[in-house]
Protein backbone atom coordinates (compact mmCIF):
# COMPACT_ATOMS: atom_id res chain seq x y z
CA UNK A 1 0.00 0.00 0.00
CA UNK A 2 1.27 3.41 -0.92
CA UNK A 3 0.03 6.51 0.86
CA UNK A 4 -3.54 7.53 1.58
CA UNK A 5 -5.18 5.86 -1.44
CA UNK A 6 -3.00 2.79 -1.85
CA UNK A 7 -1.10 3.98 -4.91
CA UNK A 8 1.28 6.71 -5.93
CA UNK A 9 1.07 6.06 -9.69
CA UNK A 10 -0.42 8.97 -11.63
CA UNK A 11 -2.62 7.74 -14.50
CA UNK A 12 -4.05 10.97 -15.86
CA UNK A 13 -3.60 14.73 -15.96
CA UNK A 14 -6.78 16.65 -16.74
CA UNK A 15 -7.03 20.09 -18.34
CA UNK A 16 -10.06 22.37 -18.47
CA UNK A 17 -10.40 24.09 -21.85
CA UNK A 18 -12.87 26.53 -23.41
CA UNK A 19 -12.64 25.07 -26.92
CA UNK A 20 -11.98 21.34 -27.16
CA UNK A 21 -11.42 21.41 -30.93
CA UNK A 22 -8.72 24.06 -30.65
CA UNK A 23 -7.10 22.37 -27.63
CA UNK A 24 -7.11 18.95 -29.35
CA UNK A 25 -5.41 20.38 -32.42
CA UNK A 26 -2.70 22.12 -30.39
CA UNK A 27 -1.98 19.11 -28.16
CA UNK A 28 -1.94 16.82 -31.22
CA UNK A 29 0.48 19.13 -33.02
CA UNK A 30 2.71 19.36 -29.95
CA UNK A 31 2.69 15.58 -29.42
CA UNK A 32 3.03 14.73 -33.12
CA UNK A 33 -0.16 12.65 -33.26
CA UNK A 34 -3.61 12.86 -34.81
CA UNK A 35 -6.30 14.65 -32.77
CA UNK A 36 -8.43 12.09 -30.92
CA UNK A 37 -12.21 12.02 -31.12
CA UNK A 38 -14.17 13.72 -28.38
CA UNK A 39 -17.42 12.76 -26.74
CA UNK A 40 -19.71 13.97 -24.00
CA UNK A 41 -19.72 12.78 -20.41
CA UNK A 42 -22.80 10.61 -20.85
CA UNK A 43 -26.44 10.62 -19.87
CA UNK A 44 -27.36 11.35 -16.26
CA UNK A 45 -29.35 8.08 -16.18
CA UNK A 46 -25.95 6.32 -16.43
CA UNK A 47 -23.59 8.79 -14.75
CA UNK A 48 -25.69 9.69 -11.71
CA UNK A 49 -23.45 12.75 -11.36
CA UNK A 50 -23.44 14.55 -8.03
CA UNK A 51 -21.87 17.94 -7.38
CA UNK A 52 -21.12 18.76 -3.76
CA UNK A 53 -23.30 15.81 -2.78
CA UNK A 54 -26.39 16.92 -4.74
CA UNK A 55 -27.79 15.39 -7.93
CA UNK A 56 -26.51 17.28 -10.99
CA UNK A 57 -28.41 15.97 -14.02
CA UNK A 58 -27.32 18.88 -16.25
CA UNK A 59 -23.59 18.77 -15.42
CA UNK A 60 -21.74 17.53 -18.48
CA UNK A 61 -18.72 18.18 -20.65
CA UNK A 62 -16.90 17.25 -23.81
CA UNK A 63 -13.81 15.08 -23.29
CA UNK A 64 -10.86 13.94 -25.37
CA UNK A 65 -7.95 11.72 -24.34
CA UNK A 66 -4.33 11.44 -25.43
CA UNK A 67 -2.33 8.37 -24.38
CA UNK A 68 1.12 9.79 -23.56
CA UNK A 69 2.81 6.86 -21.89
CA UNK A 70 2.20 3.23 -21.20
CA UNK A 71 -0.29 4.10 -18.46
CA UNK A 72 -0.76 7.89 -18.57
CA UNK A 73 -3.39 10.01 -20.31
CA UNK A 74 -3.89 13.69 -20.91
CA UNK A 75 -7.59 14.49 -20.63
CA UNK A 76 -9.10 17.63 -22.14
CA UNK A 77 -12.43 18.74 -20.67
CA UNK A 78 -14.73 21.44 -22.02
CA UNK A 79 -17.54 22.10 -19.50
CA UNK A 80 -21.08 22.69 -20.74
CA UNK A 81 -21.83 25.79 -18.62
CA UNK A 82 -23.80 23.99 -15.90
CA UNK A 83 -22.70 23.74 -12.25
CA UNK A 84 -19.85 21.22 -12.01
CA UNK A 85 -16.29 21.08 -10.78
CA UNK A 86 -15.26 21.61 -14.41
CA UNK A 87 -17.33 24.78 -14.84
CA UNK A 88 -16.35 26.06 -11.38
CA UNK A 89 -12.67 25.63 -12.29
CA UNK A 90 -13.10 27.46 -15.60
CA UNK A 91 -15.02 30.29 -13.92
CA UNK A 92 -12.55 30.64 -11.03
CA UNK A 93 -9.19 29.90 -12.70
CA UNK A 94 -9.67 29.92 -16.45
CA UNK A 95 -8.14 27.20 -18.56
CA UNK A 96 -5.45 24.97 -17.11
CA UNK A 97 -4.57 21.83 -15.21
CA UNK A 98 -7.67 20.69 -13.32
CA UNK A 99 -6.64 17.39 -11.74
CA UNK A 100 -4.22 14.55 -11.40
CA UNK A 101 -5.82 11.11 -11.32
CA UNK A 102 -5.07 7.75 -9.77
CA UNK A 103 -6.65 4.35 -10.41
CA UNK A 104 -8.03 2.86 -7.20
CA UNK A 105 -10.01 -0.12 -5.94
CA UNK A 106 -12.92 0.19 -3.49
CA UNK A 107 -13.96 3.76 -4.30
CA UNK A 108 -16.02 4.34 -1.16
CA UNK A 109 -13.12 3.50 1.14
CA UNK A 110 -10.71 5.67 -0.90
CA UNK A 111 -13.11 8.65 -0.82
CA UNK A 112 -13.35 8.19 2.96
CA UNK A 113 -9.57 7.97 3.27
CA UNK A 114 -9.24 11.23 1.34
CA UNK A 115 -11.90 12.87 3.51
CA UNK A 116 -10.06 11.67 6.63
CA UNK A 117 -6.95 13.29 5.11
CA UNK A 118 -8.84 16.60 4.94
CA UNK A 119 -10.23 16.56 1.41
CA UNK A 120 -13.84 17.19 0.35
CA UNK A 121 -15.61 15.34 -2.46
CA UNK A 122 -16.52 17.95 -5.09
CA UNK A 123 -18.09 15.73 -7.73
CA UNK A 124 -18.73 12.05 -8.25
CA UNK A 125 -20.30 9.85 -10.90
CA UNK A 126 -19.99 6.93 -13.25
CA UNK A 127 -18.32 7.02 -16.66
CA UNK A 128 -18.61 5.14 -19.92
CA UNK A 129 -21.54 2.78 -19.91
CA UNK A 130 -21.45 2.70 -16.11
CA UNK A 131 -18.39 0.43 -16.02
CA UNK A 132 -16.38 2.82 -13.89
CA UNK A 133 -16.63 5.57 -11.33
CA UNK A 134 -14.79 8.82 -10.64
CA UNK A 135 -14.57 11.14 -7.67
CA UNK A 136 -12.97 14.58 -7.66
CA UNK A 137 -11.46 15.38 -4.28
CA UNK A 138 -10.63 18.97 -3.27
CA UNK A 139 -7.02 18.83 -2.13
CA UNK A 140 -6.23 22.52 -2.69
CA UNK A 141 -5.53 23.15 0.99
CA UNK A 142 -2.60 20.76 1.25
CA UNK A 143 -1.76 19.51 -2.25
CA UNK A 144 -2.79 22.61 -4.25
CA UNK A 145 -4.86 20.63 -6.76
CA UNK A 146 -7.85 18.39 -7.31
CA UNK A 147 -7.22 14.66 -6.97
CA UNK A 148 -9.35 12.40 -9.14
CA UNK A 149 -9.98 8.83 -8.07
CA UNK A 150 -10.86 6.43 -10.90
CA UNK A 151 -12.16 2.91 -10.51
CA UNK A 152 -12.98 0.59 -13.41
CA UNK A 153 -15.28 -2.35 -12.69
C-alpha positions as CSV (number, residue, x, y, z in Angstrom):
1,X,0.0,0.0,0.0
2,X,1.3,3.4,-0.9
3,X,0.0,6.5,0.9
4,X,-3.5,7.5,1.6
5,X,-5.2,5.9,-1.4
6,X,-3.0,2.8,-1.8
7,X,-1.1,4.0,-4.9
8,X,1.3,6.7,-5.9
9,X,1.1,6.1,-9.7
10,X,-0.4,9.0,-11.6
11,X,-2.6,7.7,-14.5
12,X,-4.1,11.0,-15.9
13,X,-3.6,14.7,-16.0
14,X,-6.8,16.7,-16.7
15,X,-7.0,20.1,-18.3
16,X,-10.1,22.4,-18.5
17,X,-10.4,24.1,-21.8
18,X,-12.9,26.5,-23.4
19,X,-12.6,25.1,-26.9
20,X,-12.0,21.3,-27.2
21,X,-11.4,21.4,-30.9
22,X,-8.7,24.1,-30.7
23,X,-7.1,22.4,-27.6
24,X,-7.1,19.0,-29.3
25,X,-5.4,20.4,-32.4
26,X,-2.7,22.1,-30.4
27,X,-2.0,19.1,-28.2
28,X,-1.9,16.8,-31.2
29,X,0.5,19.1,-33.0
30,X,2.7,19.4,-30.0
31,X,2.7,15.6,-29.4
32,X,3.0,14.7,-33.1
33,X,-0.2,12.7,-33.3
34,X,-3.6,12.9,-34.8
35,X,-6.3,14.6,-32.8
36,X,-8.4,12.1,-30.9
37,X,-12.2,12.0,-31.1
38,X,-14.2,13.7,-28.4
39,X,-17.4,12.8,-26.7
40,X,-19.7,14.0,-24.0
41,X,-19.7,12.8,-20.4
42,X,-22.8,10.6,-20.9
43,X,-26.4,10.6,-19.9
44,X,-27.4,11.3,-16.3
45,X,-29.3,8.1,-16.2
46,X,-26.0,6.3,-16.4
47,X,-23.6,8.8,-14.8
48,X,-25.7,9.7,-11.7
49,X,-23.4,12.8,-11.4
50,X,-23.4,14.5,-8.0
51,X,-21.9,17.9,-7.4
52,X,-21.1,18.8,-3.8
53,X,-23.3,15.8,-2.8
54,X,-26.4,16.9,-4.7
55,X,-27.8,15.4,-7.9
56,X,-26.5,17.3,-11.0
57,X,-28.4,16.0,-14.0
58,X,-27.3,18.9,-16.2
59,X,-23.6,18.8,-15.4
60,X,-21.7,17.5,-18.5
61,X,-18.7,18.2,-20.7
62,X,-16.9,17.3,-23.8
63,X,-13.8,15.1,-23.3
64,X,-10.9,13.9,-25.4
65,X,-7.9,11.7,-24.3
66,X,-4.3,11.4,-25.4
67,X,-2.3,8.4,-24.4
68,X,1.1,9.8,-23.6
69,X,2.8,6.9,-21.9
70,X,2.2,3.2,-21.2
71,X,-0.3,4.1,-18.5
72,X,-0.8,7.9,-18.6
73,X,-3.4,10.0,-20.3
74,X,-3.9,13.7,-20.9
75,X,-7.6,14.5,-20.6
76,X,-9.1,17.6,-22.1
77,X,-12.4,18.7,-20.7
78,X,-14.7,21.4,-22.0
79,X,-17.5,22.1,-19.5
80,X,-21.1,22.7,-20.7
81,X,-21.8,25.8,-18.6
82,X,-23.8,24.0,-15.9
83,X,-22.7,23.7,-12.2
84,X,-19.9,21.2,-12.0
85,X,-16.3,21.1,-10.8
86,X,-15.3,21.6,-14.4
87,X,-17.3,24.8,-14.8
88,X,-16.3,26.1,-11.4
89,X,-12.7,25.6,-12.3
90,X,-13.1,27.5,-15.6
91,X,-15.0,30.3,-13.9
92,X,-12.6,30.6,-11.0
93,X,-9.2,29.9,-12.7
94,X,-9.7,29.9,-16.5
95,X,-8.1,27.2,-18.6
96,X,-5.4,25.0,-17.1
97,X,-4.6,21.8,-15.2
98,X,-7.7,20.7,-13.3
99,X,-6.6,17.4,-11.7
100,X,-4.2,14.5,-11.4
101,X,-5.8,11.1,-11.3
102,X,-5.1,7.8,-9.8
103,X,-6.6,4.4,-10.4
104,X,-8.0,2.9,-7.2
105,X,-10.0,-0.1,-5.9
106,X,-12.9,0.2,-3.5
107,X,-14.0,3.8,-4.3
108,X,-16.0,4.3,-1.2
109,X,-13.1,3.5,1.1
110,X,-10.7,5.7,-0.9
111,X,-13.1,8.6,-0.8
112,X,-13.4,8.2,3.0
113,X,-9.6,8.0,3.3
114,X,-9.2,11.2,1.3
115,X,-11.9,12.9,3.5
116,X,-10.1,11.7,6.6
117,X,-6.9,13.3,5.1
118,X,-8.8,16.6,4.9
119,X,-10.2,16.6,1.4
120,X,-13.8,17.2,0.3
121,X,-15.6,15.3,-2.5
122,X,-16.5,17.9,-5.1
123,X,-18.1,15.7,-7.7
124,X,-18.7,12.0,-8.3
125,X,-20.3,9.9,-10.9
126,X,-20.0,6.9,-13.3
127,X,-18.3,7.0,-16.7
128,X,-18.6,5.1,-19.9
129,X,-21.5,2.8,-19.9
130,X,-21.5,2.7,-16.1
131,X,-18.4,0.4,-16.0
132,X,-16.4,2.8,-13.9
133,X,-16.6,5.6,-11.3
134,X,-14.8,8.8,-10.6
135,X,-14.6,11.1,-7.7
136,X,-13.0,14.6,-7.7
137,X,-11.5,15.4,-4.3
138,X,-10.6,19.0,-3.3
139,X,-7.0,18.8,-2.1
140,X,-6.2,22.5,-2.7
141,X,-5.5,23.2,1.0
142,X,-2.6,20.8,1.3
143,X,-1.8,19.5,-2.3
144,X,-2.8,22.6,-4.2
145,X,-4.9,20.6,-6.8
146,X,-7.8,18.4,-7.3
147,X,-7.2,14.7,-7.0
148,X,-9.4,12.4,-9.1
149,X,-10.0,8.8,-8.1
150,X,-10.9,6.4,-10.9
151,X,-12.2,2.9,-10.5
152,X,-13.0,0.6,-13.4
153,X,-15.3,-2.3,-12.7
